[in-house]
Amino acid sequence: HLLAEARDAIHVREVAIAKARKADRKGKLAPGELGDLVAAAEKACSGKLNALAEQALDLGGVKVKAEKGTDLHALTEVCDEHGMDAIAALLDEGKITPADFADLEAYAAAMKRAGVKVLERETVVVDDELKVAGRLDKIVMAKSSPTAARSTRMVADVKTGRVDYSAGKIAQQLALYAGAKRYDLETHERSEHGASRTTALLIHLPAGKATCSIYVVDLATGRVGNRLSGDVRRWRSTSKKAVDFAVDLAAEKATA
């Protein structure tokens, strides 16, 4: 039915444009009116197609996946604070599914094998220089490599979807978190969170897979990406002045 509605919306647009052009050929439109009619037809069609696209995403389970990812994030926090006994209690109460329980078992086992200790959760951070803020998943103590002599304080982020196509973005996000300061929402005070600015951890917990992997993230690469992104944002801002729209060389000159 979505495809049928999309075809109908496109048909209505094409008919409206055809009628406008026919009226223009017959001299029934004022100068500039054809452009307004075509733009109105295209805008109406675009709005309808965008709404249909949202419905298609819903049918494809995009929102369900996002909600499941949010649920898993929250469950890792329960596991961090209260252990797997609390997760088992949620299963017994019917508040989570066996698949959820299996995911959290995998998470707990991976964190134990890697020797990751969670120190803080959902920490609000700000970077006043870059004018960005966020809420990082975790600050942990862990070894940055299997051969490291001792543990390091690092930021860590849980991802529940695919990560193979977004390594750069993940590095950028964690580099921002690592370079920011802890922010108190009540007092508005900033403080250093002390996490490494060299490495961070990516905790990959794909929903429903009963597996969990923990990877080291190179924050130097993330900072390069953030610097380039900042350059692009600044260029986009200044590039708006590249064309002087205040002066129209073809405008009719005012008569005295």
HELIX and SHEET records of a PDB file:
HELIX    1   1 LEU A    2  ARG A   25  1                                  24    
HELIX    2   2 GLU A   33  LEU A   59  1                                  27    
HELIX    3   3 VAL A   62  HIS A   82  1                                  21    
HELIX    4   4 MET A   84  ASP A   92  1                                   9    
HELIX    5   5 PRO A   98  ALA A  114  1                                  17    
HELIX    6   6 ALA A  167  GLY A  179  1                                  13    
HELIX    7   7 LEU A  219  SER A  239  1                                  21    
SHEET    1   A 7 ARG A 190  SER A 191  0                                        
SHEET    2   A 7 LYS A 181  TYR A 183 -1                                        
SHEET    3   A 7 LYS A 117  ASP A 127 -1                                        
SHEET    4   A 7 VAL A 132  ALA A 142 -1                                        
SHEET    5   A 7 THR A 152  LYS A 159 -1                                        
SHEET    6   A 7 THR A 199  HIS A 204  1                                        
SHEET    7   A 7 SER A 213  ASP A 218 -1                                        
END                                                                             
